[in-house]
Amino acid sequence: MTVDINAPYKTRVKQALSDPHLGVALTRGTDRLVNGRVTSMTAVDGERVRDEVRQMKEHTLRHLPEYLEQLEQNLIANGVVVHWAKDGTEAARIVREIGLQNSVESVVKSKSMATEEIHLNHALEEVGMTVVETDLGEYIIQINGEIPSHIVAPVIHKRLEDVAQIFQEKMDMPPTLDPEALCSAARVRLRKDFFGAQMGVSGCNFAIAESGTICIVTNEGNGRMVSTMPRIYVVLMGIEKVVPTVEDGMLQLQALTRSATGQQFSVYCSMSSGPRRPGHPDGPEQMHVVLMDNGRISMIERDYAEALLCIRCGACLNVCPVYQEIGGHAYGSTYSGPIGAVITPLLSPELAMAKDLPHATTLCGACRDACPVKIDLPRMLVDLRADLVKENAGNKAEHLGIQAFVKMAGSRQLYEQGGKLASLGSNVLANLSGGNIKFMPPPLNGWTQHRDFPPFAKKSFREWWGERQTLRNRDQ
Ligand code: SF4
């Protein structure tokens, strides 16, 4: 990983931009996903699908307590043990205790952003459990000591050549660029892990309230093995993942697969409605579902409920001109791209802890146009900037500069004097540069690091207009 996710935001961005292979990998990956989504959504009435999913998610969110209670009742009726976690620490503790109480030594996981959000692997490894990621992309970054850089395609920041190199170094594979050979090698290793694991952990793409069913979507079948082979199956889900009915789940599935990978339907959709019952040939002996808040209710309270409509398809990342340049690691958080820039500050104990992310955007609106739930991400990014200023967590120099401008713009005399000063100063600097300004003093030097700055006009519009009128009057 060329980006140090613990470094300051600007350093992370610089590191990402200076990696010559990252841009190639991101272009290849995002182009493929964007083209797939457009083709797949055009093949159906994409607008209708988007409207219907949004209506369904809005309805669910308006009645969230009722649907969560219904889900809980039906899960319990199906023999599932239900746990509630107010935050990530509690959620991790619950999963860890389930493992410890059952003497679990080895855990297999299906790809899950919720578990990434609470750093579950670390929590389990701390008490001696071995955790193996079984999604191929997650497996690659796990053996390479990295974190996912995309909601759906965790290894999108790597080219095939990079992946081959990792397999050579970490798995003693002979050099090859044959994807099938690489997949087979991983499959052989993972099969042993599936057979040896006592506990499987997954996230949840959606949970159906009316039947108490957990649905996970994969393309590799690893989710089904995680949910059926070990004797304990644990699901960690954010509370916003509930949907009312099977039909609602299928509607969301359609929007999800088409927007995420351009598929009409994922290769696997595994639905679990409880542990193994008498007479069943297979399935887990125990099934647990952890319903996690971890900042989601506070999103509703803070007027950012719209962010909870997200179905984690990753389409907004793929079209974002910022993500396309810097990739996911530069965001320094579990969730990247436009949706990450919105929810990371909101999931943090304080907005200020992720204050740079609402600025990691051009506000072009491509994310809103691509989103299958029509989430107005640009509006929320602007609202977050305003909230940061209100909470005094914005950029201090920028804040002071804007305050000074507001004061100046409120007084004609000050405005004219300020304009004269800016014109004088900028023209002196332009003369020194022999044309446009090539260097400005701090804190304005960021501008001239990458482009020239044209000097202010020598006369203000008002002066020019006054002179023009004087000449006209004289000529009449
Ligand atoms: S905000 Fe929309 S486009 Fe982005 S991940 Fe969520 S559902 Fe997908």
Residues whose N, C-alpha, C, O or C-beta is under 5 A from the ligand:
A	BS01	SF4	C310 I311 R312 C313 G314 A315 C316 I339 C367 A370 C371 P372 V373 I375
